[in-house]
Amino acid sequence: MGPQQDRSAAKPYANGTAAAPPSAGRKENNKVVRYRECQRNHAASIGGHAVDGCREFMASGAEGTAAALLCAACGCHRSFHRREVEAAAAECDCSSDTSSGTGRR
């Protein structure tokens, strides 16, 4: 590769199609993901059901590290916590006018 060529450019596959650059096709995700209460069953080995009462996931470390996947409160992996996806406020279409009347004609 010469100094003038872009290393992040799409490289063709064997069948002649071009691969998309790493950032292509990824839309900006406007959704907020929160991990709520822990649902891990600590008594599963004895046939019971007991949860620890952890109300919300708190990461043990910085984002991108292995510790970020462990909860600081209960020590469980993030996958044991209930995942809640919220749409961003920008996607809400709150422009409908419902105050124009109360009865139907």
Distance bins in CASP14 RR format, pairs under 12 A and 6 or more apart:
PFRMAT RR
TARGET T0000
AUTHOR 0000-0000-0000
RMODE 2
METHOD distances of the structure
MODEL  1
1 7 1 0 0 1 0 0 0 0 0 0 0
1 8 0 0 0 0 0 1 0 0 0 0 0
1 9 0 0 0 0 1 0 0 0 0 0 0
1 11 0 0 0 0 0 1 0 0 0 0 0
2 9 0 0 0 0 0 1 0 0 0 0 0
5 11 0 0 0 0 0 1 0 0 0 0 0
6 21 0 0 0 0 1 0 0 0 0 0 0
7 21 0 0 0 0 0 1 0 0 0 0 0
7 22 0 0 0 0 0 1 0 0 0 0 0
8 19 0 0 0 0 0 1 0 0 0 0 0
8 20 0 0 0 0 0 1 0 0 0 0 0
8 21 1 0 1 0 0 0 0 0 0 0 0
8 22 1 0 0 1 0 0 0 0 0 0 0
8 23 0 0 0 0 1 0 0 0 0 0 0
8 24 0 0 0 0 0 1 0 0 0 0 0
9 18 0 0 0 0 1 0 0 0 0 0 0
9 19 0 0 0 0 1 0 0 0 0 0 0
9 20 0 0 0 0 0 1 0 0 0 0 0
9 21 1 0 0 1 0 0 0 0 0 0 0
9 22 0 0 0 0 0 1 0 0 0 0 0
9 24 0 0 0 0 0 1 0 0 0 0 0
10 16 0 0 0 0 0 1 0 0 0 0 0
10 17 0 0 0 0 1 0 0 0 0 0 0
10 18 1 0 1 0 0 0 0 0 0 0 0
10 19 1 0 1 0 0 0 0 0 0 0 0
10 20 1 0 0 1 0 0 0 0 0 0 0
10 21 1 0 1 0 0 0 0 0 0 0 0
10 22 0 0 0 0 1 0 0 0 0 0 0
10 23 0 0 0 0 0 1 0 0 0 0 0
10 24 0 0 0 0 1 0 0 0 0 0 0
10 25 0 0 0 0 0 1 0 0 0 0 0
11 17 0 0 0 0 0 1 0 0 0 0 0
11 18 1 0 0 1 0 0 0 0 0 0 0
11 19 1 0 1 0 0 0 0 0 0 0 0
11 20 0 0 0 0 0 1 0 0 0 0 0
11 21 0 0 0 0 1 0 0 0 0 0 0
11 22 0 0 0 0 0 1 0 0 0 0 0
12 18 1 0 1 0 0 0 0 0 0 0 0
12 19 1 0 0 1 0 0 0 0 0 0 0
12 20 0 0 0 0 0 1 0 0 0 0 0
13 19 1 0 0 1 0 0 0 0 0 0 0
13 20 0 0 0 0 0 1 0 0 0 0 0
18 24 0 0 0 0 0 1 0 0 0 0 0
19 25 0 0 0 0 0 1 0 0 0 0 0
20 26 0 0 0 0 1 0 0 0 0 0 0
28 88 0 0 0 0 1 0 0 0 0 0 0
28 90 0 0 0 0 0 1 0 0 0 0 0
28 91 0 0 0 0 0 1 0 0 0 0 0
29 85 0 0 0 0 1 0 0 0 0 0 0
29 86 0 0 0 0 0 1 0 0 0 0 0
29 87 0 0 0 0 0 1 0 0 0 0 0
29 88 0 0 0 0 1 0 0 0 0 0 0
29 90 0 0 0 0 0 1 0 0 0 0 0
29 91 0 0 0 0 0 1 0 0 0 0 0
30 85 0 0 0 0 0 1 0 0 0 0 0
30 86 0 0 0 0 1 0 0 0 0 0 0
30 87 1 0 0 1 0 0 0 0 0 0 0
30 88 1 1 0 0 0 0 0 0 0 0 0
30 89 0 0 0 0 1 0 0 0 0 0 0
30 90 1 0 1 0 0 0 0 0 0 0 0
30 91 1 0 1 0 0 0 0 0 0 0 0
30 92 0 0 0 0 0 1 0 0 0 0 0
31 83 0 0 0 0 0 1 0 0 0 0 0
31 84 0 0 0 0 0 1 0 0 0 0 0
31 85 1 0 1 0 0 0 0 0 0 0 0
31 86 1 0 0 1 0 0 0 0 0 0 0
31 87 1 0 1 0 0 0 0 0 0 0 0
31 88 1 0 0 1 0 0 0 0 0 0 0
31 89 0 0 0 0 0 1 0 0 0 0 0
31 90 0 0 0 0 0 1 0 0 0 0 0
31 91 0 0 0 0 1 0 0 0 0 0 0
32 83 0 0 0 0 0 1 0 0 0 0 0
32 84 0 0 0 0 1 0 0 0 0 0 0
32 85 1 0 0 1 0 0 0 0 0 0 0
32 86 1 0 1 0 0 0 0 0 0 0 0
32 87 1 0 0 1 0 0 0 0 0 0 0
32 88 1 0 0 1 0 0 0 0 0 0 0
32 89 0 0 0 0 1 0 0 0 0 0 0
32 90 0 0 0 0 0 1 0 0 0 0 0
32 91 0 0 0 0 0 1 0 0 0 0 0
33 57 0 0 0 0 0 1 0 0 0 0 0
33 78 0 0 0 0 0 1 0 0 0 0 0
33 81 0 0 0 0 0 1 0 0 0 0 0
33 82 0 0 0 0 0 1 0 0 0 0 0
33 83 1 0 0 1 0 0 0 0 0 0 0
33 84 1 0 0 1 0 0 0 0 0 0 0
33 85 1 0 1 0 0 0 0 0 0 0 0
33 86 1 0 0 1 0 0 0 0 0 0 0
33 87 0 0 0 0 0 1 0 0 0 0 0
33 88 0 0 0 0 0 1 0 0 0 0 0
34 55 0 0 0 0 0 1 0 0 0 0 0
34 56 1 0 0 1 0 0 0 0 0 0 0
34 57 1 0 0 1 0 0 0 0 0 0 0
34 58 0 0 0 0 0 1 0 0 0 0 0
34 59 0 0 0 0 0 1 0 0 0 0 0
34 78 0 0 0 0 0 1 0 0 0 0 0
34 81 0 0 0 0 1 0 0 0 0 0 0
34 82 0 0 0 0 1 0 0 0 0 0 0
34 83 1 0 0 1 0 0 0 0 0 0 0
34 84 1 0 1 0 0 0 0 0 0 0 0
34 85 0 0 0 0 1 0 0 0 0 0 0
34 86 1 0 0 1 0 0 0 0 0 0 0
35 54 0 0 0 0 0 1 0 0 0 0 0
35 55 0 0 0 0 0 1 0 0 0 0 0
35 56 1 0 0 1 0 0 0 0 0 0 0
35 57 1 1 0 0 0 0 0 0 0 0 0
35 58 0 0 0 0 1 0 0 0 0 0 0
35 59 0 0 0 0 1 0 0 0 0 0 0
35 68 0 0 0 0 0 1 0 0 0 0 0
35 69 0 0 0 0 0 1 0 0 0 0 0
35 70 0 0 0 0 0 1 0 0 0 0 0
35 71 0 0 0 0 1 0 0 0 0 0 0
35 73 0 0 0 0 0 1 0 0 0 0 0
35 74 0 0 0 0 0 1 0 0 0 0 0
35 76 0 0 0 0 0 1 0 0 0 0 0
35 77 0 0 0 0 0 1 0 0 0 0 0
35 78 1 0 1 0 0 0 0 0 0 0 0
35 79 0 0 0 0 1 0 0 0 0 0 0
35 80 0 0 0 0 1 0 0 0 0 0 0
35 81 1 1 0 0 0 0 0 0 0 0 0
35 82 1 0 0 1 0 0 0 0 0 0 0
35 83 1 0 1 0 0 0 0 0 0 0 0
35 84 1 0 0 1 0 0 0 0 0 0 0
35 85 0 0 0 0 0 1 0 0 0 0 0
35 86 0 0 0 0 0 1 0 0 0 0 0
36 53 0 0 0 0 0 1 0 0 0 0 0
36 54 0 0 0 0 1 0 0 0 0 0 0
36 55 1 0 0 1 0 0 0 0 0 0 0
36 56 1 0 1 0 0 0 0 0 0 0 0
36 57 1 0 0 1 0 0 0 0 0 0 0
36 58 0 0 0 0 0 1 0 0 0 0 0
36 71 0 0 0 0 0 1 0 0 0 0 0
36 78 0 0 0 0 0 1 0 0 0 0 0
36 80 0 0 0 0 0 1 0 0 0 0 0
36 81 1 0 0 1 0 0 0 0 0 0 0
36 82 1 0 1 0 0 0 0 0 0 0 0
36 83 1 0 0 1 0 0 0 0 0 0 0
36 84 1 0 1 0 0 0 0 0 0 0 0
36 85 0 0 0 0 0 1 0 0 0 0 0
36 86 0 0 0 0 0 1 0 0 0 0 0
37 51 1 0 0 1 0 0 0 0 0 0 0
37 52 0 0 0 0 1 0 0 0 0 0 0
37 53 1 0 0 1 0 0 0 0 0 0 0
37 54 1 0 0 1 0 0 0 0 0 0 0
37 55 1 0 1 0 0 0 0 0 0 0 0
37 56 1 0 0 1 0 0 0 0 0 0 0
37 57 0 0 0 0 1 0 0 0 0 0 0
37 71 0 0 0 0 0 1 0 0 0 0 0
37 73 0 0 0 0 0 1 0 0 0 0 0
37 74 0 0 0 0 1 0 0 0 0 0 0
37 76 0 0 0 0 0 1 0 0 0 0 0
37 80 0 0 0 0 1 0 0 0 0 0 0
37 81 1 0 0 1 0 0 0 0 0 0 0
37 82 1 0 1 0 0 0 0 0 0 0 0
37 83 0 0 0 0 0 1 0 0 0 0 0
37 84 0 0 0 0 1 0 0 0 0 0 0
38 50 0 0 0 0 0 1 0 0 0 0 0
38 51 1 0 0 1 0 0 0 0 0 0 0
38 52 1 0 1 0 0 0 0 0 0 0 0
38 53 1 0 0 1 0 0 0 0 0 0 0
38 54 1 1 0 0 0 0 0 0 0 0 0
38 55 0 0 0 0 1 0 0 0 0 0 0
38 56 0 0 0 0 1 0 0 0 0 0 0
38 57 1 0 0 1 0 0 0 0 0 0 0
38 58 0 0 0 0 0 1 0 0 0 0 0
38 70 0 0 0 0 0 1 0 0 0 0 0
38 71 1 0 0 1 0 0 0 0 0 0 0
38 72 0 0 0 0 0 1 0 0 0 0 0
38 73 0 0 0 0 1 0 0 0 0 0 0
38 74 1 0 1 0 0 0 0 0 0 0 0
38 75 0 0 0 0 1 0 0 0 0 0 0
38 76 1 0 1 0 0 0 0 0 0 0 0
38 77 0 0 0 0 1 0 0 0 0 0 0
38 78 0 0 0 0 1 0 0 0 0 0 0
38 79 0 0 0 0 0 1 0 0 0 0 0
38 80 1 0 1 0 0 0 0 0 0 0 0
38 81 1 0 1 0 0 0 0 0 0 0 0
38 82 0 0 0 0 1 0 0 0 0 0 0
38 83 0 0 0 0 0 1 0 0 0 0 0
39 49 0 0 0 0 0 1 0 0 0 0 0
39 50 0 0 0 0 0 1 0 0 0 0 0
39 51 1 0 0 1 0 0 0 0 0 0 0
39 52 0 0 0 0 1 0 0 0 0 0 0
39 53 0 0 0 0 1 0 0 0 0 0 0
39 54 0 0 0 0 1 0 0 0 0 0 0
39 55 0 0 0 0 0 1 0 0 0 0 0
39 57 0 0 0 0 0 1 0 0 0 0 0
39 71 0 0 0 0 0 1 0 0 0 0 0
39 74 0 0 0 0 0 1 0 0 0 0 0
39 76 0 0 0 0 1 0 0 0 0 0 0
39 77 0 0 0 0 0 1 0 0 0 0 0
39 78 0 0 0 0 0 1 0 0 0 0 0
39 79 0 0 0 0 1 0 0 0 0 0 0
39 80 1 0 1 0 0 0 0 0 0 0 0
39 81 1 0 0 1 0 0 0 0 0 0 0
39 82 1 0 1 0 0 0 0 0 0 0 0
39 83 0 0 0 0 0 1 0 0 0 0 0
40 49 0 0 0 0 0 1 0 0 0 0 0
40 50 0 0 0 0 1 0 0 0 0 0 0
40 51 1 0 0 1 0 0 0 0 0 0 0
40 52 1 0 0 1 0 0 0 0 0 0 0
40 53 0 0 0 0 1 0 0 0 0 0 0
40 54 0 0 0 0 1 0 0 0 0 0 0
40 57 0 0 0 0 0 1 0 0 0 0 0
40 71 0 0 0 0 1 0 0 0 0 0 0
40 73 0 0 0 0 0 1 0 0 0 0 0
40 74 1 0 0 1 0 0 0 0 0 0 0
40 75 0 0 0 0 1 0 0 0 0 0 0
40 76 1 0 1 0 0 0 0 0 0 0 0
40 77 0 0 0 0 1 0 0 0 0 0 0
40 78 0 0 0 0 0 1 0 0 0 0 0
40 79 0 0 0 0 1 0 0 0 0 0 0
40 80 1 0 1 0 0 0 0 0 0 0 0
40 81 0 0 0 0 1 0 0 0 0 0 0
40 82 0 0 0 0 0 1 0 0 0 0 0
41 47 0 0 0 0 1 0 0 0 0 0 0
41 48 1 0 0 1 0 0 0 0 0 0 0
41 49 1 0 1 0 0 0 0 0 0 0 0
41 50 1 0 0 1 0 0 0 0 0 0 0
41 51 1 0 0 1 0 0 0 0 0 0 0
41 52 0 0 0 0 1 0 0 0 0 0 0
41 53 0 0 0 0 0 1 0 0 0 0 0
41 76 0 0 0 0 0 1 0 0 0 0 0
41 80 0 0 0 0 1 0 0 0 0 0 0
42 48 0 0 0 0 1 0 0 0 0 0 0
42 49 0 0 0 0 1 0 0 0 0 0 0
42 50 1 0 1 0 0 0 0 0 0 0 0
42 51 1 0 0 1 0 0 0 0 0 0 0
42 52 1 0 0 1 0 0 0 0 0 0 0
42 53 0 0 0 0 1 0 0 0 0 0 0
42 54 0 0 0 0 0 1 0 0 0 0 0
42 74 0 0 0 0 1 0 0 0 0 0 0
42 75 0 0 0 0 0 1 0 0 0 0 0
42 76 0 0 0 0 1 0 0 0 0 0 0
42 80 0 0 0 0 0 1 0 0 0 0 0
43 49 1 0 1 0 0 0 0 0 0 0 0
43 50 1 1 0 0 0 0 0 0 0 0 0
43 51 0 0 0 0 1 0 0 0 0 0 0
43 52 0 0 0 0 0 1 0 0 0 0 0
44 50 0 0 0 0 1 0 0 0 0 0 0
44 51 0 0 0 0 0 1 0 0 0 0 0
44 80 0 0 0 0 0 1 0 0 0 0 0
51 74 0 0 0 0 1 0 0 0 0 0 0
51 76 0 0 0 0 0 1 0 0 0 0 0
51 80 0 0 0 0 1 0 0 0 0 0 0
51 81 0 0 0 0 0 1 0 0 0 0 0
51 82 0 0 0 0 0 1 0 0 0 0 0
52 71 0 0 0 0 1 0 0 0 0 0 0
52 73 0 0 0 0 1 0 0 0 0 0 0
52 74 1 0 1 0 0 0 0 0 0 0 0
52 75 0 0 0 0 1 0 0 0 0 0 0
52 76 1 0 0 1 0 0 0 0 0 0 0
52 80 0 0 0 0 1 0 0 0 0 0 0
52 81 0 0 0 0 0 1 0 0 0 0 0
53 71 0 0 0 0 0 1 0 0 0 0 0
53 73 0 0 0 0 1 0 0 0 0 0 0
53 74 1 0 0 1 0 0 0 0 0 0 0
53 76 0 0 0 0 0 1 0 0 0 0 0
53 80 0 0 0 0 0 1 0 0 0 0 0
53 81 0 0 0 0 0 1 0 0 0 0 0
54 70 0 0 0 0 0 1 0 0 0 0 0
54 71 1 0 0 1 0 0 0 0 0 0 0
54 72 0 0 0 0 1 0 0 0 0 0 0
54 73 1 0 1 0 0 0 0 0 0 0 0
54 74 1 1 0 0 0 0 0 0 0 0 0
54 75 0 0 0 0 1 0 0 0 0 0 0
54 76 1 0 0 1 0 0 0 0 0 0 0
54 77 0 0 0 0 0 1 0 0 0 0 0
54 78 0 0 0 0 0 1 0 0 0 0 0
54 80 0 0 0 0 1 0 0 0 0 0 0
54 81 1 0 0 1 0 0 0 0 0 0 0
54 82 0 0 0 0 0 1 0 0 0 0 0
55 71 0 0 0 0 0 1 0 0 0 0 0
55 73 1 0 0 1 0 0 0 0 0 0 0
55 74 0 0 0 0 1 0 0 0 0 0 0
55 81 0 0 0 0 1 0 0 0 0 0 0
55 82 0 0 0 0 0 1 0 0 0 0 0
56 71 0 0 0 0 1 0 0 0 0 0 0
56 72 0 0 0 0 0 1 0 0 0 0 0
56 73 1 0 0 1 0 0 0 0 0 0 0
56 74 0 0 0 0 0 1 0 0 0 0 0
56 78 0 0 0 0 0 1 0 0 0 0 0
56 81 1 0 0 1 0 0 0 0 0 0 0
56 82 0 0 0 0 1 0 0 0 0 0 0
56 83 0 0 0 0 0 1 0 0 0 0 0
56 84 0 0 0 0 1 0 0 0 0 0 0
57 68 0 0 0 0 0 1 0 0 0 0 0
57 69 0 0 0 0 1 0 0 0 0 0 0
57 70 0 0 0 0 1 0 0 0 0 0 0
57 71 1 0 1 0 0 0 0 0 0 0 0
57 72 0 0 0 0 1 0 0 0 0 0 0
57 73 1 0 0 1 0 0 0 0 0 0 0
57 74 0 0 0 0 1 0 0 0 0 0 0
57 75 0 0 0 0 1 0 0 0 0 0 0
57 76 0 0 0 0 1 0 0 0 0 0 0
57 77 0 0 0 0 1 0 0 0 0 0 0
57 78 1 0 1 0 0 0 0 0 0 0 0
57 79 0 0 0 0 1 0 0 0 0 0 0
57 80 0 0 0 0 1 0 0 0 0 0 0
57 81 1 0 1 0 0 0 0 0 0 0 0
57 82 0 0 0 0 1 0 0 0 0 0 0
57 83 0 0 0 0 1 0 0 0 0 0 0
57 84 0 0 0 0 0 1 0 0 0 0 0
58 67 0 0 0 0 0 1 0 0 0 0 0
58 68 0 0 0 0 0 1 0 0 0 0 0
58 69 0 0 0 0 0 1 0 0 0 0 0
58 70 0 0 0 0 1 0 0 0 0 0 0
58 71 1 0 0 1 0 0 0 0 0 0 0
58 72 1 0 1 0 0 0 0 0 0 0 0
58 73 1 0 1 0 0 0 0 0 0 0 0
58 74 0 0 0 0 1 0 0 0 0 0 0
58 75 0 0 0 0 1 0 0 0 0 0 0
58 76 0 0 0 0 0 1 0 0 0 0 0
58 78 0 0 0 0 0 1 0 0 0 0 0
58 81 0 0 0 0 1 0 0 0 0 0 0
59 65 0 0 0 0 1 0 0 0 0 0 0
59 66 0 0 0 0 0 1 0 0 0 0 0
59 67 1 0 0 1 0 0 0 0 0 0 0
59 68 1 0 1 0 0 0 0 0 0 0 0
59 69 1 0 0 1 0 0 0 0 0 0 0
59 70 1 0 0 1 0 0 0 0 0 0 0
59 71 1 0 0 1 0 0 0 0 0 0 0
59 72 1 0 0 1 0 0 0 0 0 0 0
59 73 0 0 0 0 0 1 0 0 0 0 0
59 75 0 0 0 0 0 1 0 0 0 0 0
59 77 0 0 0 0 0 1 0 0 0 0 0
59 78 1 0 0 1 0 0 0 0 0 0 0
59 81 0 0 0 0 0 1 0 0 0 0 0
60 66 0 0 0 0 1 0 0 0 0 0 0
60 67 1 0 1 0 0 0 0 0 0 0 0
60 68 1 0 0 1 0 0 0 0 0 0 0
60 69 0 0 0 0 1 0 0 0 0 0 0
60 70 1 0 1 0 0 0 0 0 0 0 0
60 71 1 0 0 1 0 0 0 0 0 0 0
60 72 1 0 1 0 0 0 0 0 0 0 0
60 73 0 0 0 0 1 0 0 0 0 0 0
60 74 0 0 0 0 0 1 0 0 0 0 0
60 75 1 0 0 1 0 0 0 0 0 0 0
60 76 0 0 0 0 0 1 0 0 0 0 0
60 77 0 0 0 0 0 1 0 0 0 0 0
60 78 0 0 0 0 1 0 0 0 0 0 0
61 67 1 1 0 0 0 0 0 0 0 0 0
61 68 1 0 1 0 0 0 0 0 0 0 0
61 69 0 0 0 0 1 0 0 0 0 0 0
61 70 1 0 0 1 0 0 0 0 0 0 0
61 71 0 0 0 0 0 1 0 0 0 0 0
61 72 1 0 0 1 0 0 0 0 0 0 0
61 75 0 0 0 0 0 1 0 0 0 0 0
61 78 0 0 0 0 0 1 0 0 0 0 0
62 68 1 0 0 1 0 0 0 0 0 0 0
62 69 0 0 0 0 0 1 0 0 0 0 0
63 69 0 0 0 0 0 1 0 0 0 0 0
63 78 0 0 0 0 0 1 0 0 0 0 0
64 78 0 0 0 0 0 1 0 0 0 0 0
66 77 0 0 0 0 0 1 0 0 0 0 0
66 78 0 0 0 0 0 1 0 0 0 0 0
67 75 0 0 0 0 0 1 0 0 0 0 0
67 77 0 0 0 0 0 1 0 0 0 0 0
67 78 0 0 0 0 0 1 0 0 0 0 0
68 77 0 0 0 0 0 1 0 0 0 0 0
68 78 0 0 0 0 1 0 0 0 0 0 0
69 75 0 0 0 0 0 1 0 0 0 0 0
69 76 0 0 0 0 1 0 0 0 0 0 0
69 77 1 0 1 0 0 0 0 0 0 0 0
69 78 1 0 1 0 0 0 0 0 0 0 0
69 79 0 0 0 0 1 0 0 0 0 0 0
69 80 0 0 0 0 0 1 0 0 0 0 0
69 81 0 0 0 0 0 1 0 0 0 0 0
70 76 1 0 0 1 0 0 0 0 0 0 0
70 77 1 0 0 1 0 0 0 0 0 0 0
70 78 1 0 0 1 0 0 0 0 0 0 0
70 79 0 0 0 0 0 1 0 0 0 0 0
70 80 0 0 0 0 0 1 0 0 0 0 0
70 81 0 0 0 0 0 1 0 0 0 0 0
71 77 1 0 0 1 0 0 0 0 0 0 0
71 78 1 0 0 1 0 0 0 0 0 0 0
71 79 0 0 0 0 0 1 0 0 0 0 0
71 80 1 0 0 1 0 0 0 0 0 0 0
71 81 1 0 0 1 0 0 0 0 0 0 0
72 78 0 0 0 0 0 1 0 0 0 0 0
72 81 0 0 0 0 0 1 0 0 0 0 0
73 80 0 0 0 0 0 1 0 0 0 0 0
73 81 0 0 0 0 1 0 0 0 0 0 0
74 80 0 0 0 0 1 0 0 0 0 0 0
74 81 0 0 0 0 1 0 0 0 0 0 0
75 81 0 0 0 0 0 1 0 0 0 0 0
76 82 0 0 0 0 0 1 0 0 0 0 0
85 91 0 0 0 0 0 1 0 0 0 0 0
86 92 0 0 0 0 0 1 0 0 0 0 0
87 93 0 0 0 0 0 1 0 0 0 0 0
END
